[in-house]
């Protein structure tokens, strides 16, 4: 029997929160509604969840702070932000604190469901490639487990970091076209998604910086290249 995906929903608008909870449960996703970030964090510590849907503007503890605290407890669980704000800076900050996606209000229930399913596909597709173990320089990368190792403590990657590194490894020493990466991982090559991908490239570059034989470079106007000596 397939395991049901249990969702932590943090939304301070009671009316919207109940509508979302009822919709998600009708679609087969058991959902726990929390009315502020502090309650959501307590619920997260008390119960086992598979997915987080977090409003950003909440009393007591905002969504960014909540996501940061959740990421310290679990680096793998998918996080989708909900926000009435469409500012680029807010969206980029959301990805920086560990979000997998960002949905601006107002949105349709159908779009929310599609986004959740897309994130789950990215997070739970261990058999999606013939090759899941990569070795380059001093690094070994286990795509299925989302682990990047280099002798010391393994670095746990988020689902998008793992997807992006996998594409780079598959194109090692060749250019990974920016548009191809955006469409494969974000399903859209918009300017905003391109900016968010740059955030993830910066994170990967930081993880790889200790090995001088490995370099992640920008190819201006085209994409990125994982160069391994």
C-alpha positions in Angstrom: 0.0 0.0 0.0 1.4 3.4 -1.0 2.4 5.7 1.9 0.2 8.8 2.1 2.1 12.1 2.0 1.4 14.0 5.2 1.5 17.8 4.9 2.3 20.5 7.5 0.2 23.6 6.5 1.1 26.9 8.3 -1.5 29.6 7.4 -2.8 32.3 9.8 -5.9 33.1 7.6 -8.3 30.6 9.2 -10.8 30.7 6.3 -8.1 30.0 3.7 -6.3 27.5 5.9 -9.4 25.4 6.3 -10.2 25.6 2.6 -6.6 24.4 1.8 -6.7 21.7 4.4 -10.1 20.3 3.2 -8.9 20.4 -0.4 -5.6 18.7 0.2 -7.3 16.0 2.4 -9.9 15.4 -0.4 -7.0 14.8 -2.8 -5.5 12.2 -0.4 -3.0 14.3 1.5 -3.5 14.2 5.3 -2.9 17.8 6.5 -2.3 19.4 9.9 -3.2 23.1 9.9 -1.2 25.5 12.2 -2.3 29.1 12.7 1.1 30.6 13.2 4.8 29.7 12.8 5.4 28.8 16.5 2.5 26.3 16.5 3.7 24.9 13.2 7.2 24.3 14.6 5.8 22.6 17.6 3.7 20.3 15.4 6.7 19.6 13.2 8.7 18.5 16.2 5.9 16.4 17.5 4.7 14.6 14.3 6.3 13.1 11.2 5.6 15.1 8.0 6.5 14.6 4.4 5.9 18.1 3.0 5.5 21.6 4.3 3.3 24.4 2.9 4.2 27.6 4.7 2.6 31.1 4.6 5.3 33.8 4.9 3.4 36.6 6.7 2.3 35.0 10.0 2.1 36.3 13.6 4.5 35.1 16.3 6.9 33.5 13.8 7.1 34.2 10.1 7.5 31.6 7.4 11.1 32.4 6.6 12.1 31.9 10.3 10.0 28.8 10.5 11.6 27.3 7.3 15.1 28.1 8.7 14.3 26.2 11.9 12.7 23.3 10.0 15.8 23.1 7.7 18.0 22.7 10.9 15.9 19.7 11.9 15.4 18.2 8.4 17.4 19.2 5.3 15.4 17.0 3.0 11.7 17.7 3.5 10.2 19.7 0.6 9.0 23.2 1.5 6.6 25.3 -0.6 6.0 29.0 0.4 2.7 30.8 0.1 2.9 34.6 0.0 0.8 37.6 -0.9 4.0 39.4 -1.8 5.5 39.0 -5.3 8.8 40.9 -4.7 11.8 39.2 -6.4 13.8 39.8 -3.2 11.3 37.8 -1.1 11.2 35.0 -3.6 15.0 34.7 -3.7 15.2 34.9 0.1 12.7 32.0 0.2 15.0 29.8 -1.9 18.0 30.9 0.1 16.4 29.6 3.3 15.7 26.2 1.7 12.4 26.5 -0.2 11.7 24.2 -3.1 9.0 26.4 -4.6 7.1 29.7 -4.1 3.4 30.3 -4.9 2.0 33.9 -4.9 -1.5 34.6 -3.7 -4.1 34.5 -5.1 -3.6 31.0 -6.6 -5.9 28.2 -7.7 -6.2 25.0 -5.7 -5.3 23.1 -8.9 -2.0 25.0 -9.3 -1.1 24.3 -5.6 -1.7 20.6 -6.2 0.4 20.6 -9.5 3.3 22.3 -7.7 3.2 19.8 -4.8 3.2 16.9 -7.2 6.1 18.3 -9.2 8.2 18.8 -6.1 7.4 15.3 -4.9 8.4 13.9 -8.3 11.8 15.7 -8.0 12.3 14.5 -4.4 11.2 10.9 -4.8 12.5 9.6 -8.1 15.4 7.3 -7.2 14.9 5.2 -10.3 14.7 8.1 -12.7 18.2 7.6 -14.1 20.5 4.7 -14.9 23.3 6.4 -13.2 22.9 7.7 -9.6 26.5 7.6 -8.3 29.0 10.1 -9.6 32.7 10.5 -8.8 34.7 13.6 -9.7 37.9 15.0 -8.2 37.8 14.2 -4.5 34.0 14.0 -4.4 31.5 11.3 -4.6 27.8 12.2 -5.2 25.0 9.8 -4.4 22.0 11.3 -6.2 19.5 8.9 -4.7 20.4 9.8 -1.2 21.2 13.4 -2.1 24.6 13.2 -0.4 27.8 14.9 -1.6 30.9 13.5 0.1 34.6 14.4 0.1 36.3 12.5 3.0 34.6 14.4 5.8 31.0 14.7 6.9 28.7 14.2 3.9 26.8 17.3 2.7 23.1 16.7 2.5 21.6 18.4 -0.5 18.1 19.7 -1.1 16.1 18.1 -4.0 16.9 21.0 -6.3 20.6 21.1 -5.4 20.7 17.3 -6.2 18.8 17.7 -9.5 21.1 20.5 -10.6 24.3 18.7 -9.6 23.1 15.5 -11.4 22.6 17.5 -14.6 26.1 19.0 -14.2 27.7 15.6 -13.6 25.9 14.2 -16.6 27.4 17.0 -18.7 30.8 17.0 -17.0 33.4 19.2 -18.8 30.7 20.2 -21.2 28.3 23.2 -21.1 25.0 22.6 -19.4 22.5 24.8 -21.2 20.7 27.2 -18.8 17.4 26.8 -20.6 17.5 23.0 -20.5 18.3 23.0 -16.8 15.5 25.4 -16.0 12.9 23.4 -18.0 14.0 20.1 -16.5 14.1 21.3 -12.9 11.8 24.3 -12.7 9.6 23.4 -15.6 9.8 27.1 -16.8 12.7 29.2 -18.0 11.4 32.5 -16.7 13.7 35.3 -15.5 12.7 34.7 -11.9 13.5 31.0 -12.1 16.8 31.8 -13.7 17.6 34.0 -10.7 16.7 31.3 -8.3 18.8 28.8 -10.2 21.8 31.2 -9.8 21.2 30.9 -6.0 21.6 27.1 -6.2 24.6 27.4 -8.4 26.3 29.6 -5.8 25.4 27.0 -3.1 26.9 24.2 -5.1 30.0 26.2 -5.9 30.5 26.7 -2.1 30.2 22.9 -1.5 32.8 22.2 -4.2 35.3 25.0 -3.4 37.7 22.8 -1.3 38.9 20.7 -4.2 41.1 22.8 -6.6 40.7 20.1 -9.3 36.9 20.9 -9.5 35.5 24.2 -10.7 31.9 25.2 -11.4 32.1 28.0 -14.0 29.6 30.3 -15.7 29.6 30.2 -19.5 28.3 33.7 -20.2 25.0 33.8 -22.1 24.8 30.0 -22.3 24.9 28.1 -19.0 27.3 26.4 -16.6 30.1 23.9 -16.8 31.4 21.5 -14.2 35.1 21.4 -15.0 37.1 18.5 -13.5 40.9 18.2 -14.0 
